[in-house]
Every structure is written in C-alpha cells, then in structure tokens.
C-alpha cells in the first residue's frame, strides 16, 4: 500500500505537512470514501477508532462476559495498552494541528477554547450517564459524592491501583482515569511548544518525567504521575513534528526519543526487581510493574510502527483502516461505553444474557453518535465566535 498525498489524484499547494518522498505520506482522504474532513489524517482516525473499539471489547470480555482470566479472554486483556495508543495519537494530533494552524492560529485563548470544548462537553455527559446508570441499578436516587465529582471536573481522577491517586473516576466509570492525563498533557504542551526551543523540548519533558519519578518515591501524587507519563504523549509530538516538516517519520530522527523512553523503563524495571528481591507481590496492573509495562509497550508500539512501515503498511486499509468511521465517534465511544456495558441492565434474567449484551452495544453506539454527531457539533458551532482565528485548509490546485 502506498500512501498518497492528495485525494482523487490532485496535488495540493506546497504545505509543510503534505509534501514528502517517503512512503509515510498521508492520504488526506480514505481510498474509498470522501467523508474525512480536509486536513485530517484518516489513518490516525482509523487507529483511534480501532483502539476505542478494542477497549469496548476489553470491557465486554472482562466486565460482562467475565472472561478476563480465561484463554478466551486473553486477546482482549490489553485495554491499558490501547490507552497508550490514544496517548501517542493525541500527542501527534495536537502537535500536527498546531503546525497546521501556524503562528497566527496558535494563540493561547484559541488553544484553550479548542481543547476545552473537545474534552469537557462529552466528558460531562459521561459523568451524567454514569450517575443515571447507578441510580437505575439501585432503583433509587444515589447520593452524589461531591468530592469525587469536583475532583473529576478539575481533572484529578486516576486509577485506584496507582499510588497517590486523588479521586476515583466519577460513578465508577473507570475509563475516565485517562482523561485527567490527556487534559494536563494539553496544558503542559502549549507553554513548552510555544516558549521552549524545539531541540530542547524533549529533554525538558524527560526532566519533568524524572522529577515526577523521584518525588513519587517519597510523596506519590496525581500531578507527579502526569509528569511521569507525559513523555509517552510527547513521543507522538516528536513524530508529528518530523512529519509536519518533512512528510515522513523516520527511525533516524525518532531513535533519540525512543532512547529517552528507555530511561523510565529502566527506572521502573529496577524498582520491580527490588520488590521481587524483597518478596513483595508484583501484579501486571499495579505499581511498579504496570509502569514498567506502560513504557515497554510504548517502545514496542513505536518499533512495530517502523517495522510495518518497511513494507509500506501493507494490509492497513483492509484491517485497521476499516475502523476509520468508528474514529469519528471514538472519543464518545470511549467515555460512554463502560457504564452501559457493565452497569445498565436492559433485560431481566439469564435467559436474555446475550440479547442484553447486543442491545447494550447498540445503545453505546447510538449514544456515541448522538454525542459526537449532534451534541459536539452544536458545541463547536456556538463556540466558534469565541475563536480569534480559524485553521486554514489546503486548497487543491487545478
């Protein structure tokens, strides 16, 4: 598969993100459809859709079918790894969109408004959905845990297995733990990208990561965890920066970032080994082994990207590429699926166990489509006047 620069065989005017000689050149449209917005990389949309659908299957398998510790559930046990894919894609997309906007579209107010309107509206819907499902399950109004609610609204929620967590995701909607990381990654990206020279940025991010790891040894807390995992998100930024400049992503330019990721990998490897030496229990989903797993799998994913790049991503369109339409609703799908799949009972009795599951999945996709296709578009429309600039779109030649 050769990834072309422009749809329908037409060339675009020279743009920093559209000209390249390598085989990573991104087609701005799907090979079979023209529904992707101009300037949006449909392959990334497909990856995001695939990751969101995999997380859905992960929770169907472990939360509804109870297959987590069976051989049948083994292929779907890697939901946390799918979150790492989201982190890498998010770093890439945010950096790429800033490069596309240019200096005139990179104001702090526009950046904050765009990030806020993308994260918060559907996030608040997911909080409300979790509460409603809990009330339906209890057949009564459930008291609101306001500490947990406001902790989520201020993006402090985290997975309860992580040392120093502040509050749990509201209403038991566990996938919401990653939203706090995304939000604070956004907040850290802007000042670093705007006021730190490009060649020093990744080393500053490494310094933030090291600071978080050291402080967490003595006083584990949520903000230090944001610093620790920021370097994973930043790996996507470095890939986007090279792509925006050259139209390609190469091992030669990215290997230094991969080496930097190896430092926290070694750190948590040493801590895990020390725990093992002392006879303390180690589990793949808890500290410190889960942190070792995160950094290891991030490096594995980047390595797989370059391995697949060698044969020009052969088979992508026929596999992951099929999920590009799911990518359009992937954010809402990720946020709303857990309460419905694991908490919303639509039929009574074991007789309707599988029809209940099928209907829950339908409800999830309908809610995700309503949230993204109607509600989010309305939010974008009413907030558009608040933006000072608009992103320029590429114009076809001829």
VEXLOMAR-555462 format. One record per residue (C-alpha): residue in one letter; residue number from 1; z, x, y. Coordinates in Angstrom, 2 decimals. Layout:
BEGIN
@lokol=A	gulum=NUM	up=Z	east=X	north=Y
...
END
This chain:
BEGIN
@lokol=X	gulum=1	up=0.00	east=0.00	north=0.00
@lokol=X	gulum=2	up=-1.00	east=1.38	north=3.37
@lokol=X	gulum=3	up=0.99	east=0.03	north=6.30
@lokol=X	gulum=4	up=-1.35	east=-0.53	north=9.23
@lokol=X	gulum=5	up=-0.61	east=-0.53	north=12.93
@lokol=X	gulum=6	up=-2.05	east=-3.85	north=14.02
@lokol=X	gulum=7	up=-2.90	east=-7.27	north=12.57
@lokol=X	gulum=8	up=-6.42	east=-8.51	north=11.94
@lokol=X	gulum=9	up=-7.90	east=-5.03	north=12.27
@lokol=X	gulum=10	up=-7.41	east=-4.88	north=16.05
@lokol=X	gulum=11	up=-5.88	east=-1.89	north=17.83
@lokol=X	gulum=12	up=-3.13	east=-2.08	north=20.39
@lokol=X	gulum=13	up=-2.97	east=-0.08	north=23.57
@lokol=X	gulum=14	up=-1.06	east=3.14	north=23.09
@lokol=X	gulum=15	up=2.66	east=2.43	north=22.75
@lokol=X	gulum=16	up=5.35	east=4.84	north=21.58
@lokol=X	gulum=17	up=6.12	east=2.67	north=18.56
@lokol=X	gulum=18	up=2.59	east=1.76	north=17.48
@lokol=X	gulum=19	up=0.63	east=4.98	north=17.13
@lokol=X	gulum=20	up=1.03	east=7.20	north=14.06
@lokol=X	gulum=21	up=-0.83	east=9.17	north=11.42
@lokol=X	gulum=22	up=1.78	east=8.88	north=8.62
@lokol=X	gulum=23	up=1.96	east=6.14	north=6.03
@lokol=X	gulum=24	up=5.07	east=4.59	north=7.56
@lokol=X	gulum=25	up=3.00	east=2.95	north=10.30
@lokol=X	gulum=26	up=4.37	east=-0.56	north=10.52
@lokol=X	gulum=27	up=2.15	east=-3.59	north=10.45
@lokol=X	gulum=28	up=3.40	east=-5.90	north=13.18
@lokol=X	gulum=29	up=2.42	east=-8.92	north=11.11
@lokol=X	gulum=30	up=2.65	east=-9.91	north=7.47
@lokol=X	gulum=31	up=-0.52	east=-9.19	north=5.48
@lokol=X	gulum=32	up=-0.76	east=-12.89	north=4.54
@lokol=X	gulum=33	up=0.91	east=-14.67	north=7.44
@lokol=X	gulum=34	up=0.93	east=-14.51	north=11.22
@lokol=X	gulum=35	up=4.28	east=-16.13	north=11.89
@lokol=X	gulum=36	up=6.22	east=-12.99	north=12.70
@lokol=X	gulum=37	up=6.83	east=-12.55	north=16.43
@lokol=X	gulum=38	up=4.83	east=-9.82	north=18.18
@lokol=X	gulum=39	up=6.70	east=-6.55	north=18.29
@lokol=X	gulum=40	up=8.91	east=-7.48	north=15.35
@lokol=X	gulum=41	up=8.61	east=-5.31	north=12.26
@lokol=X	gulum=42	up=8.08	east=-7.77	north=9.43
@lokol=X	gulum=43	up=9.03	east=-5.23	north=6.76
@lokol=X	gulum=44	up=12.52	east=-4.94	north=8.27
@lokol=X	gulum=45	up=12.69	east=-8.73	north=8.39
@lokol=X	gulum=46	up=11.83	east=-8.81	north=4.69
@lokol=X	gulum=47	up=14.51	east=-6.22	north=3.87
@lokol=X	gulum=48	up=17.07	east=-8.21	north=5.82
@lokol=X	gulum=49	up=16.05	east=-11.39	north=4.01
@lokol=X	gulum=50	up=16.31	east=-9.67	north=0.64
@lokol=X	gulum=51	up=19.77	east=-8.28	north=1.46
@lokol=X	gulum=52	up=21.05	east=-11.69	north=2.65
@lokol=X	gulum=53	up=19.70	east=-13.42	north=-0.46
@lokol=X	gulum=54	up=21.28	east=-10.77	north=-2.67
@lokol=X	gulum=55	up=24.69	east=-11.34	north=-1.02
@lokol=X	gulum=56	up=24.25	east=-15.05	north=-1.70
@lokol=X	gulum=57	up=23.54	east=-14.30	north=-5.39
@lokol=X	gulum=58	up=26.52	east=-11.94	north=-5.43
@lokol=X	gulum=59	up=28.87	east=-14.72	north=-4.42
@lokol=X	gulum=60	up=27.20	east=-17.27	north=-6.69
@lokol=X	gulum=61	up=27.73	east=-14.88	north=-9.58
@lokol=X	gulum=62	up=31.27	east=-13.73	north=-8.81
@lokol=X	gulum=63	up=32.67	east=-16.68	north=-6.85
@lokol=X	gulum=64	up=31.11	east=-19.73	north=-8.54
@lokol=X	gulum=65	up=29.94	east=-18.66	north=-11.99
@lokol=X	gulum=66	up=32.85	east=-16.21	north=-12.45
@lokol=X	gulum=67	up=30.59	east=-13.54	north=-13.94
@lokol=X	gulum=68	up=31.98	east=-10.61	north=-11.95
@lokol=X	gulum=69	up=33.39	east=-8.75	north=-14.94
@lokol=X	gulum=70	up=30.68	east=-9.64	north=-17.43
@lokol=X	gulum=71	up=27.47	east=-7.87	north=-18.33
@lokol=X	gulum=72	up=25.50	east=-10.83	north=-16.90
@lokol=X	gulum=73	up=27.13	east=-10.39	north=-13.52
@lokol=X	gulum=74	up=26.64	east=-6.61	north=-13.37
@lokol=X	gulum=75	up=23.31	east=-6.71	north=-11.46
@lokol=X	gulum=76	up=24.95	east=-8.81	north=-8.74
@lokol=X	gulum=77	up=28.16	east=-6.85	north=-8.21
@lokol=X	gulum=78	up=26.90	east=-4.78	north=-5.29
@lokol=X	gulum=79	up=27.39	east=-7.12	north=-2.36
@lokol=X	gulum=80	up=29.12	east=-4.41	north=-0.31
@lokol=X	gulum=81	up=26.07	east=-2.18	north=-0.70
@lokol=X	gulum=82	up=23.91	east=-4.96	north=0.75
@lokol=X	gulum=83	up=26.14	east=-4.85	north=3.84
@lokol=X	gulum=84	up=25.30	east=-1.15	north=4.19
@lokol=X	gulum=85	up=21.62	east=-2.14	north=4.26
@lokol=X	gulum=86	up=22.46	east=-4.55	north=7.11
@lokol=X	gulum=87	up=24.19	east=-1.73	north=8.99
@lokol=X	gulum=88	up=21.20	east=0.62	north=8.65
@lokol=X	gulum=89	up=18.72	east=-2.10	north=9.62
@lokol=X	gulum=90	up=20.87	east=-3.18	north=12.56
@lokol=X	gulum=91	up=21.07	east=0.36	north=13.93
@lokol=X	gulum=92	up=17.31	east=0.71	north=13.58
@lokol=X	gulum=93	up=16.51	east=-2.64	north=15.21
@lokol=X	gulum=94	up=18.88	east=-2.23	north=18.17
@lokol=X	gulum=95	up=17.59	east=1.25	north=18.99
@lokol=X	gulum=96	up=14.00	east=0.16	north=18.48
@lokol=X	gulum=97	up=14.38	east=-2.89	north=20.74
@lokol=X	gulum=98	up=15.90	east=-0.73	north=23.46
@lokol=X	gulum=99	up=12.97	east=1.67	north=23.19
@lokol=X	gulum=100	up=10.58	east=-1.29	north=23.36
@lokol=X	gulum=101	up=12.33	east=-2.66	north=26.45
@lokol=X	gulum=102	up=12.11	east=0.65	north=28.29
@lokol=X	gulum=103	up=14.29	east=1.70	north=31.18
@lokol=X	gulum=104	up=13.63	east=-1.48	north=33.14
@lokol=X	gulum=105	up=14.87	east=-3.61	north=30.26
@lokol=X	gulum=106	up=17.90	east=-1.56	north=29.34
@lokol=X	gulum=107	up=20.43	east=-2.90	north=31.84
@lokol=X	gulum=108	up=23.99	east=-3.35	north=30.67
@lokol=X	gulum=109	up=24.13	east=-7.05	north=31.58
@lokol=X	gulum=110	up=20.93	east=-7.87	north=29.68
@lokol=X	gulum=111	up=22.09	east=-5.85	north=26.71
@lokol=X	gulum=112	up=25.48	east=-7.60	north=26.59
@lokol=X	gulum=113	up=23.97	east=-11.08	north=27.00
@lokol=X	gulum=114	up=21.41	east=-10.50	north=24.25
@lokol=X	gulum=115	up=23.97	east=-9.14	north=21.82
@lokol=X	gulum=116	up=26.48	east=-11.87	north=22.63
@lokol=X	gulum=117	up=24.06	east=-14.76	north=22.28
@lokol=X	gulum=118	up=22.82	east=-13.35	north=18.96
@lokol=X	gulum=119	up=26.25	east=-12.78	north=17.44
@lokol=X	gulum=120	up=28.61	east=-15.42	north=18.79
@lokol=X	gulum=121	up=26.94	east=-18.88	north=18.66
@lokol=X	gulum=122	up=26.22	east=-18.90	north=14.91
@lokol=X	gulum=123	up=29.44	east=-16.96	north=14.28
@lokol=X	gulum=124	up=31.44	east=-19.76	north=15.94
@lokol=X	gulum=125	up=29.54	east=-22.31	north=13.84
@lokol=X	gulum=126	up=30.56	east=-20.33	north=10.74
@lokol=X	gulum=127	up=34.22	east=-20.43	north=11.84
@lokol=X	gulum=128	up=33.98	east=-24.19	north=12.28
@lokol=X	gulum=129	up=32.26	east=-24.59	north=8.92
@lokol=X	gulum=130	up=34.98	east=-22.61	north=7.15
@lokol=X	gulum=131	up=37.66	east=-24.82	north=8.70
@lokol=X	gulum=132	up=35.85	east=-28.06	north=7.77
@lokol=X	gulum=133	up=35.37	east=-26.91	north=4.16
@lokol=X	gulum=134	up=39.06	east=-26.01	north=3.91
@lokol=X	gulum=135	up=40.00	east=-29.47	north=5.22
@lokol=X	gulum=136	up=37.66	east=-31.18	north=2.74
@lokol=X	gulum=137	up=39.12	east=-29.14	north=-0.12
@lokol=X	gulum=138	up=42.67	east=-30.07	north=0.91
@lokol=X	gulum=139	up=41.78	east=-33.72	north=1.66
@lokol=X	gulum=140	up=43.75	east=-33.31	north=4.89
@lokol=X	gulum=141	up=43.70	east=-31.58	north=8.26
@lokol=X	gulum=142	up=44.64	east=-27.96	north=7.62
@lokol=X	gulum=143	up=46.88	east=-26.27	north=10.25
@lokol=X	gulum=144	up=44.90	east=-23.76	north=12.30
@lokol=X	gulum=145	up=46.06	east=-20.17	north=12.09
@lokol=X	gulum=146	up=45.53	east=-19.35	north=15.79
@lokol=X	gulum=147	up=46.41	east=-15.68	north=15.36
@lokol=X	gulum=148	up=43.67	east=-15.40	north=12.77
@lokol=X	gulum=149	up=41.26	east=-17.49	north=14.84
@lokol=X	gulum=150	up=41.66	east=-15.46	north=18.03
@lokol=X	gulum=151	up=41.62	east=-12.23	north=16.06
@lokol=X	gulum=152	up=38.21	east=-13.26	north=14.77
@lokol=X	gulum=153	up=36.98	east=-14.33	north=18.20
@lokol=X	gulum=154	up=37.94	east=-10.89	north=19.52
@lokol=X	gulum=155	up=36.17	east=-9.32	north=16.54
@lokol=X	gulum=156	up=39.18	east=-7.73	north=14.83
@lokol=X	gulum=157	up=38.74	east=-9.25	north=11.36
@lokol=X	gulum=158	up=38.41	east=-6.96	north=8.38
@lokol=X	gulum=159	up=38.53	east=-6.94	north=4.61
@lokol=X	gulum=160	up=42.16	east=-7.22	north=3.42
@lokol=X	gulum=161	up=41.68	east=-4.35	north=0.97
@lokol=X	gulum=162	up=41.26	east=-1.91	north=3.86
@lokol=X	gulum=163	up=44.45	east=-0.18	north=5.13
@lokol=X	gulum=164	up=45.46	east=-1.18	north=8.65
@lokol=X	gulum=165	up=43.48	east=-4.42	north=8.82
@lokol=X	gulum=166	up=44.49	east=-6.65	north=11.72
@lokol=X	gulum=167	up=43.47	east=-10.16	north=10.62
@lokol=X	gulum=168	up=41.53	east=-11.62	north=7.72
@lokol=X	gulum=169	up=38.22	east=-13.44	north=8.25
@lokol=X	gulum=170	up=38.99	east=-16.94	north=9.51
@lokol=X	gulum=171	up=39.24	east=-19.68	north=6.93
@lokol=X	gulum=172	up=38.71	east=-17.28	north=4.05
@lokol=X	gulum=173	up=35.02	east=-16.80	north=4.95
@lokol=X	gulum=174	up=35.09	east=-13.24	north=3.63
@lokol=X	gulum=175	up=31.59	east=-12.03	north=4.66
@lokol=X	gulum=176	up=32.71	east=-12.32	north=8.29
@lokol=X	gulum=177	up=34.54	east=-8.99	north=7.93
@lokol=X	gulum=178	up=31.34	east=-7.08	north=8.66
@lokol=X	gulum=179	up=30.67	east=-8.96	north=11.92
@lokol=X	gulum=180	up=33.51	east=-7.16	north=13.68
@lokol=X	gulum=181	up=31.90	east=-3.84	north=12.74
@lokol=X	gulum=182	up=28.50	east=-4.97	north=13.98
@lokol=X	gulum=183	up=29.94	east=-6.09	north=17.30
@lokol=X	gulum=184	up=31.81	east=-2.87	north=18.02
@lokol=X	gulum=185	up=28.83	east=-0.81	north=16.87
@lokol=X	gulum=186	up=26.80	east=-2.65	north=19.53
@lokol=X	gulum=187	up=29.44	east=-1.93	north=22.15
@lokol=X	gulum=188	up=29.56	east=1.77	north=21.31
@lokol=X	gulum=189	up=25.80	east=2.16	north=21.10
@lokol=X	gulum=190	up=24.98	east=1.27	north=24.70
@lokol=X	gulum=191	up=27.06	east=3.90	north=26.57
@lokol=X	gulum=192	up=26.17	east=6.61	north=24.08
@lokol=X	gulum=193	up=22.46	east=5.82	north=24.18
@lokol=X	gulum=194	up=22.45	east=5.47	north=27.98
@lokol=X	gulum=195	up=24.58	east=8.37	north=29.14
@lokol=X	gulum=196	up=24.64	east=10.99	north=26.37
@lokol=X	gulum=197	up=21.64	east=13.25	north=25.79
@lokol=X	gulum=198	up=19.69	east=12.34	north=22.65
@lokol=X	gulum=199	up=20.22	east=15.70	north=20.93
@lokol=X	gulum=200	up=23.99	east=15.41	north=21.26
@lokol=X	gulum=201	up=24.42	east=11.77	north=20.31
@lokol=X	gulum=202	up=24.69	east=12.11	north=16.55
@lokol=X	gulum=203	up=27.21	east=14.93	north=16.91
@lokol=X	gulum=204	up=29.31	east=12.77	north=19.21
@lokol=X	gulum=205	up=29.14	east=9.99	north=16.62
@lokol=X	gulum=206	up=30.28	east=12.47	north=13.98
@lokol=X	gulum=207	up=33.18	east=13.41	north=16.25
@lokol=X	gulum=208	up=34.14	east=9.74	north=16.58
@lokol=X	gulum=209	up=33.97	east=9.39	north=12.80
@lokol=X	gulum=210	up=36.19	east=12.45	north=12.30
@lokol=X	gulum=211	up=38.68	east=11.13	north=14.86
@lokol=X	gulum=212	up=38.86	east=7.81	north=13.03
@lokol=X	gulum=213	up=39.39	east=9.51	north=9.67
@lokol=X	gulum=214	up=42.17	east=11.75	north=10.98
@lokol=X	gulum=215	up=44.06	east=9.02	north=12.83
@lokol=X	gulum=216	up=43.75	east=6.70	north=9.83
@lokol=X	gulum=217	up=45.68	east=9.20	north=7.74
@lokol=X	gulum=218	up=48.78	east=8.58	north=9.85
@lokol=X	gulum=219	up=48.16	east=5.23	north=11.54
@lokol=X	gulum=220	up=45.41	east=3.20	north=9.84
@lokol=X	gulum=221	up=43.97	east=0.54	north=12.16
@lokol=X	gulum=222	up=40.84	east=-1.52	north=12.70
@lokol=X	gulum=223	up=39.47	east=0.43	north=15.65
@lokol=X	gulum=224	up=39.55	east=3.69	north=13.73
@lokol=X	gulum=225	up=37.65	east=2.04	north=10.88
@lokol=X	gulum=226	up=34.99	east=1.00	north=13.39
@lokol=X	gulum=227	up=34.70	east=4.67	north=14.36
@lokol=X	gulum=228	up=34.54	east=5.82	north=10.73
@lokol=X	gulum=229	up=31.66	east=3.57	north=9.71
@lokol=X	gulum=230	up=29.77	east=3.85	north=12.99
@lokol=X	gulum=231	up=28.00	east=6.93	north=11.65
@lokol=X	gulum=232	up=26.39	east=4.82	north=8.88
@lokol=X	gulum=233	up=24.99	east=2.44	north=11.50
@lokol=X	gulum=234	up=23.87	east=5.41	north=13.60
@lokol=X	gulum=235	up=21.73	east=6.71	north=10.73
@lokol=X	gulum=236	up=19.50	east=3.68	north=11.40
@lokol=X	gulum=237	up=19.43	east=4.63	north=15.10
@lokol=X	gulum=238	up=18.16	east=8.12	north=14.33
@lokol=X	gulum=239	up=15.40	east=6.73	north=12.11
@lokol=X	gulum=240	up=14.37	east=4.27	north=14.82
@lokol=X	gulum=241	up=14.34	east=6.96	north=17.49
@lokol=X	gulum=242	up=11.90	east=9.06	north=15.48
@lokol=X	gulum=243	up=9.76	east=6.05	north=14.68
@lokol=X	gulum=244	up=9.65	east=4.94	north=18.31
@lokol=X	gulum=245	up=8.46	east=8.41	north=19.33
@lokol=X	gulum=246	up=6.02	east=9.22	north=16.51
@lokol=X	gulum=247	up=5.36	east=6.08	north=14.47
@lokol=X	gulum=248	up=6.81	east=7.77	north=11.38
@lokol=X	gulum=249	up=10.16	east=8.60	north=9.81
@lokol=X	gulum=250	up=10.27	east=11.97	north=8.10
@lokol=X	gulum=251	up=12.75	east=13.81	north=5.92
@lokol=X	gulum=252	up=12.35	east=16.88	north=8.10
@lokol=X	gulum=253	up=13.74	east=15.02	north=11.12
@lokol=X	gulum=254	up=16.35	east=12.95	north=9.25
@lokol=X	gulum=255	up=17.88	east=15.51	north=6.90
@lokol=X	gulum=256	up=20.38	east=16.68	north=9.52
@lokol=X	gulum=257	up=21.68	east=13.10	north=9.86
@lokol=X	gulum=258	up=22.00	east=12.85	north=6.08
@lokol=X	gulum=259	up=23.99	east=16.09	north=6.06
@lokol=X	gulum=260	up=26.34	east=14.66	north=8.68
@lokol=X	gulum=261	up=26.88	east=11.62	north=6.45
@lokol=X	gulum=262	up=27.89	east=14.06	north=3.73
@lokol=X	gulum=263	up=30.97	east=15.16	north=5.68
@lokol=X	gulum=264	up=32.89	east=11.84	north=5.45
@lokol=X	gulum=265	up=31.63	east=11.59	north=1.87
@lokol=X	gulum=266	up=33.36	east=14.87	north=1.05
@lokol=X	gulum=267	up=36.46	east=13.80	north=3.00
@lokol=X	gulum=268	up=36.95	east=10.61	north=1.01
@lokol=X	gulum=269	up=35.95	east=12.40	north=-2.18
@lokol=X	gulum=270	up=38.82	east=14.87	north=-1.64
@lokol=X	gulum=271	up=41.27	east=12.04	north=-0.89
@lokol=X	gulum=272	up=40.15	east=10.17	north=-4.02
@lokol=X	gulum=273	up=40.53	east=13.29	north=-6.13
@lokol=X	gulum=274	up=44.01	east=13.88	north=-4.68
@lokol=X	gulum=275	up=45.03	east=10.31	north=-5.52
@lokol=X	gulum=276	up=43.72	east=10.77	north=-9.06
@lokol=X	gulum=277	up=45.66	east=14.01	north=-9.43
@lokol=X	gulum=278	up=48.84	east=12.21	north=-8.37
@lokol=X	gulum=279	up=48.24	east=9.39	north=-10.83
@lokol=X	gulum=280	up=47.67	east=6.74	north=-8.17
@lokol=X	gulum=281	up=45.35	east=3.88	north=-9.17
@lokol=X	gulum=282	up=41.75	east=4.08	north=-7.97
@lokol=X	gulum=283	up=39.55	east=1.00	north=-7.66
@lokol=X	gulum=284	up=35.94	east=0.77	north=-6.51
@lokol=X	gulum=285	up=36.76	east=-1.97	north=-4.00
@lokol=X	gulum=286	up=39.83	east=-0.40	north=-2.37
@lokol=X	gulum=287	up=40.72	east=2.67	north=-0.31
@lokol=X	gulum=288	up=39.84	east=5.50	north=-0.70
@lokol=X	gulum=289	up=37.19	east=5.05	north=-3.38
@lokol=X	gulum=290	up=35.36	east=2.25	north=-1.58
@lokol=X	gulum=291	up=34.87	east=4.51	north=1.47
@lokol=X	gulum=292	up=33.51	east=7.25	north=-0.80
@lokol=X	gulum=293	up=31.23	east=4.64	north=-2.34
@lokol=X	gulum=294	up=30.00	east=3.48	north=1.09
@lokol=X	gulum=295	up=28.92	east=6.92	north=2.24
@lokol=X	gulum=296	up=27.47	east=7.85	north=-1.13
@lokol=X	gulum=297	up=25.36	east=4.70	north=-1.32
@lokol=X	gulum=298	up=24.18	east=5.10	north=2.28
@lokol=X	gulum=299	up=22.82	east=8.52	north=1.38
@lokol=X	gulum=300	up=21.31	east=7.07	north=-1.81
@lokol=X	gulum=301	up=19.54	east=4.33	north=0.16
@lokol=X	gulum=302	up=18.08	east=6.82	north=2.62
@lokol=X	gulum=303	up=16.98	east=9.01	north=-0.29
@lokol=X	gulum=304	up=15.34	east=6.04	north=-2.01
@lokol=X	gulum=305	up=13.51	east=5.24	north=1.22
@lokol=X	gulum=306	up=11.88	east=8.68	north=1.27
@lokol=X	gulum=307	up=11.15	east=8.58	north=-2.47
@lokol=X	gulum=308	up=9.42	east=5.20	north=-2.11
@lokol=X	gulum=309	up=7.60	east=6.46	north=0.97
@lokol=X	gulum=310	up=5.80	east=9.09	north=-1.13
@lokol=X	gulum=311	up=3.58	east=6.52	north=-2.92
@lokol=X	gulum=312	up=3.17	east=4.56	north=0.34
@lokol=X	gulum=313	up=5.80	east=1.92	north=-0.60
@lokol=X	gulum=314	up=3.70	east=0.67	north=-3.46
@lokol=X	gulum=315	up=4.74	east=-2.81	north=-4.58
@lokol=X	gulum=316	up=6.72	east=-3.61	north=-1.42
@lokol=X	gulum=317	up=4.58	east=-6.62	north=-0.47
@lokol=X	gulum=318	up=4.85	east=-8.06	north=-3.96
@lokol=X	gulum=319	up=8.64	east=-7.65	north=-4.23
@lokol=X	gulum=320	up=10.88	east=-7.24	north=-1.19
@lokol=X	gulum=321	up=8.08	east=-8.37	north=1.12
@lokol=X	gulum=322	up=8.31	east=-11.87	north=-0.36
@lokol=X	gulum=323	up=11.63	east=-12.34	north=1.42
@lokol=X	gulum=324	up=10.33	east=-11.95	north=4.97
@lokol=X	gulum=325	up=10.60	east=-15.69	north=5.63
@lokol=X	gulum=326	up=14.24	east=-15.59	north=4.48
@lokol=X	gulum=327	up=14.71	east=-12.80	north=7.01
@lokol=X	gulum=328	up=14.18	east=-15.30	north=9.83
@lokol=X	gulum=329	up=17.37	east=-17.13	north=8.78
@lokol=X	gulum=330	up=19.18	east=-14.17	north=7.20
@lokol=X	gulum=331	up=21.96	east=-13.91	north=9.79
@lokol=X	gulum=332	up=22.96	east=-17.56	north=9.46
@lokol=X	gulum=333	up=22.48	east=-17.42	north=5.70
@lokol=X	gulum=334	up=24.93	east=-14.54	north=5.50
@lokol=X	gulum=335	up=27.55	east=-16.30	north=7.65
@lokol=X	gulum=336	up=27.48	east=-19.85	north=6.24
@lokol=X	gulum=337	up=26.89	east=-19.38	north=2.52
@lokol=X	gulum=338	up=30.37	east=-18.33	north=1.38
@lokol=X	gulum=339	up=32.39	east=-21.45	north=2.34
@lokol=X	gulum=340	up=29.73	east=-23.72	north=0.87
@lokol=X	gulum=341	up=29.20	east=-21.78	north=-2.37
@lokol=X	gulum=342	up=32.85	east=-21.02	north=-3.06
@lokol=X	gulum=343	up=34.69	east=-23.89	north=-1.41
@lokol=X	gulum=344	up=32.61	east=-27.04	north=-0.93
@lokol=X	gulum=345	up=32.80	east=-29.36	north=-3.93
@lokol=X	gulum=346	up=29.99	east=-31.93	north=-3.86
@lokol=X	gulum=347	up=30.35	east=-33.46	north=-7.35
@lokol=X	gulum=348	up=33.46	east=-34.07	north=-9.39
@lokol=X	gulum=349	up=33.95	east=-32.87	north=-12.95
@lokol=X	gulum=350	up=32.48	east=-30.08	north=-15.05
@lokol=X	gulum=351	up=29.63	east=-32.35	north=-16.12
@lokol=X	gulum=352	up=27.87	east=-31.68	north=-12.83
@lokol=X	gulum=353	up=28.72	east=-27.97	north=-12.64
@lokol=X	gulum=354	up=25.14	east=-26.72	north=-12.32
@lokol=X	gulum=355	up=23.74	east=-29.62	north=-10.25
@lokol=X	gulum=356	up=26.66	east=-29.00	north=-7.88
@lokol=X	gulum=357	up=25.65	east=-25.35	north=-7.57
@lokol=X	gulum=358	up=21.99	east=-26.25	north=-6.99
@lokol=X	gulum=359	up=22.93	east=-28.72	north=-4.25
@lokol=X	gulum=360	up=25.26	east=-26.19	north=-2.61
@lokol=X	gulum=361	up=22.41	east=-23.67	north=-2.43
@lokol=X	gulum=362	up=20.15	east=-26.29	north=-0.85
@lokol=X	gulum=363	up=22.88	east=-27.12	north=1.68
@lokol=X	gulum=364	up=23.25	east=-23.42	north=2.52
@lokol=X	gulum=365	up=19.55	east=-23.01	north=3.28
@lokol=X	gulum=366	up=19.41	east=-26.22	north=5.30
@lokol=X	gulum=367	up=22.42	east=-25.16	north=7.39
@lokol=X	gulum=368	up=20.96	east=-21.68	north=7.89
@lokol=X	gulum=369	up=17.62	east=-23.14	north=9.01
@lokol=X	gulum=370	up=19.31	east=-25.56	north=11.42
@lokol=X	gulum=371	up=21.44	east=-22.77	north=12.85
@lokol=X	gulum=372	up=18.58	east=-20.30	north=13.32
@lokol=X	gulum=373	up=15.61	east=-22.57	north=13.80
@lokol=X	gulum=374	up=17.16	east=-25.10	north=16.18
@lokol=X	gulum=375	up=20.58	east=-24.08	north=17.47
@lokol=X	gulum=376	up=19.83	east=-20.38	north=18.09
@lokol=X	gulum=377	up=16.52	east=-21.17	north=19.76
@lokol=X	gulum=378	up=18.30	east=-23.61	north=22.07
@lokol=X	gulum=379	up=20.88	east=-20.92	north=22.90
@lokol=X	gulum=380	up=18.12	east=-18.43	north=23.67
@lokol=X	gulum=381	up=16.36	east=-20.95	north=25.91
@lokol=X	gulum=382	up=19.40	east=-21.89	north=28.02
@lokol=X	gulum=383	up=20.50	east=-18.26	north=28.39
@lokol=X	gulum=384	up=17.05	east=-16.90	north=29.26
@lokol=X	gulum=385	up=17.56	east=-17.39	north=33.04
@lokol=X	gulum=386	up=20.59	east=-15.07	north=32.83
@lokol=X	gulum=387	up=18.39	east=-12.15	north=31.82
@lokol=X	gulum=388	up=17.14	east=-9.92	north=34.59
@lokol=X	gulum=389	up=14.17	east=-8.57	north=32.65
@lokol=X	gulum=390	up=12.03	east=-9.55	north=29.72
@lokol=X	gulum=391	up=10.71	east=-7.29	north=26.99
@lokol=X	gulum=392	up=7.05	east=-6.52	north=27.44
@lokol=X	gulum=393	up=4.90	east=-7.48	north=24.49
@lokol=X	gulum=394	up=1.98	east=-5.33	north=23.26
@lokol=X	gulum=395	up=-1.44	east=-6.62	north=24.35
@lokol=X	gulum=396	up=-4.38	east=-6.35	north=21.93
@lokol=X	gulum=397	up=-7.47	east=-4.54	north=23.10
@lokol=X	gulum=398	up=-10.85	east=-6.24	north=22.72
END
